[in-house]
Amino acid sequence: MADIAFLLLIFFLVTTTIDMDKGLGIVLPPEGDTIEIRKKNILNCLINSQGKVLLGGDPVETKNINRLVKQKIQENENLIISVKSHEKTRYKDYVAVIDQLKRANAKRISIAETGD
């Protein structure tokens, strides 16, 4: 009886697959590429440690980012949204902002480094 249990245990260990978390699907440019971008083509999106968002310097609700960014993209097709978050920003808040930008069909999203 123990040998059957042992064989079943080995069978399930061998046949079980483990799903790996893939994270965010973001394509990063090669290191060292620097391009001059006009300031009028950049929309800054700042997320503080409490999850509050500033879009272009104005406070906005996360749920309204989609609509506002769509309007900005219609005004300027070359718009790049630069997302910068505080080091203590919750991952949930960060992903919520990125999701809103994707819903707005923002194709040019820059993930900016957090300054000291």
C-alpha positions as CSV (number, residue, x, y, z in Angstrom):
1,M,0.0,0.0,0.0
2,A,2.8,2.4,0.8
3,D,4.4,1.8,-2.6
4,I,1.2,2.8,-4.4
5,A,1.0,6.0,-2.3
6,F,4.7,6.7,-3.1
7,L,4.2,6.1,-6.8
8,L,1.1,8.4,-6.8
9,L,3.1,11.1,-5.0
10,I,5.9,10.9,-7.6
11,F,3.4,10.9,-10.5
12,F,1.8,14.1,-9.2
13,L,5.1,15.8,-8.5
14,V,6.3,15.0,-12.1
15,T,3.1,16.0,-13.9
16,T,2.2,19.2,-12.0
17,T,3.0,22.4,-13.7
18,I,3.8,25.6,-11.8
19,D,2.5,28.9,-13.3
20,M,5.1,31.6,-13.1
21,D,4.0,35.2,-12.4
22,K,5.0,37.2,-15.5
23,G,4.5,40.7,-14.0
24,L,3.9,43.7,-16.2
25,G,4.5,43.3,-19.9
26,I,6.7,46.4,-20.5
27,V,9.2,46.6,-23.3
28,L,12.2,48.6,-22.3
29,P,14.5,50.4,-24.7
30,P,18.2,49.4,-25.0
31,E,20.4,51.0,-22.4
32,G,22.2,54.1,-23.5
33,D,19.5,55.4,-26.0
34,T,18.8,59.1,-25.2
35,I,16.5,61.2,-27.3
36,E,15.8,64.8,-26.9
37,I,12.0,65.3,-26.3
38,R,10.2,68.7,-26.3
39,K,8.7,69.6,-23.0
40,K,5.3,70.2,-24.7
41,N,5.3,66.5,-25.7
42,I,5.7,65.3,-22.1
43,L,2.8,64.8,-19.6
44,N,4.1,64.1,-16.1
45,C,2.1,61.6,-14.0
46,L,3.2,61.6,-10.4
47,I,2.0,59.0,-7.8
48,N,2.7,59.8,-4.1
49,S,3.1,57.3,-1.3
50,Q,-0.6,57.5,-0.4
51,G,-1.7,56.7,-4.0
52,K,-2.7,60.3,-4.9
53,V,-2.0,61.2,-8.5
54,L,-0.9,64.4,-10.1
55,L,-1.4,64.6,-13.9
56,G,0.4,67.5,-15.4
57,G,0.6,69.1,-12.0
58,D,-3.1,68.9,-11.3
59,P,-4.5,66.4,-8.7
60,V,-6.8,63.8,-10.3
61,E,-8.8,60.8,-9.2
62,T,-7.3,57.5,-10.6
63,K,-10.6,56.7,-12.3
64,N,-10.5,59.9,-14.3
65,I,-7.0,59.4,-15.7
66,N,-8.4,57.5,-18.7
67,R,-10.6,60.3,-19.9
68,L,-8.1,63.1,-19.3
69,V,-5.2,61.3,-21.0
70,K,-7.5,60.5,-24.0
71,Q,-8.2,64.2,-24.4
72,K,-4.5,65.1,-24.1
73,I,-3.5,62.5,-26.7
74,Q,-6.2,63.9,-29.1
75,E,-4.6,67.3,-28.7
76,N,-1.0,66.1,-29.1
77,E,-0.4,62.7,-30.9
78,N,3.3,62.8,-29.9
79,L,2.5,62.9,-26.2
80,I,4.6,60.8,-23.9
81,I,3.3,60.1,-20.5
82,S,6.1,60.0,-17.9
83,V,5.0,58.0,-14.8
84,K,7.0,58.6,-11.7
85,S,6.1,57.2,-8.3
86,H,7.3,57.6,-4.7
87,E,9.4,54.7,-3.5
88,K,6.7,53.8,-0.9
89,T,3.8,53.8,-3.4
90,R,1.8,50.6,-3.2
91,Y,2.1,48.4,-6.2
92,K,-1.7,48.3,-6.5
93,D,-1.8,52.1,-7.0
94,Y,1.0,52.0,-9.5
95,V,-0.7,49.2,-11.6
96,A,-4.1,51.0,-11.4
97,V,-2.5,54.1,-13.0
98,I,-0.8,52.0,-15.7
99,D,-4.1,50.3,-16.4
100,Q,-5.9,53.6,-16.8
101,L,-3.2,54.8,-19.2
102,K,-3.6,51.6,-21.3
103,R,-7.4,52.1,-21.4
104,A,-6.7,55.5,-22.8
105,N,-4.7,53.9,-25.6
106,A,-1.5,55.6,-24.4
107,K,1.2,53.9,-26.5
108,R,4.1,56.1,-25.3
109,I,4.5,55.6,-21.6
110,S,7.8,56.3,-19.9
111,I,8.7,54.9,-16.5
112,A,10.8,57.6,-14.9
113,E,13.3,57.0,-12.1
114,T,12.5,58.3,-8.6
115,G,14.8,61.0,-7.6
116,D,16.5,61.2,-4.2
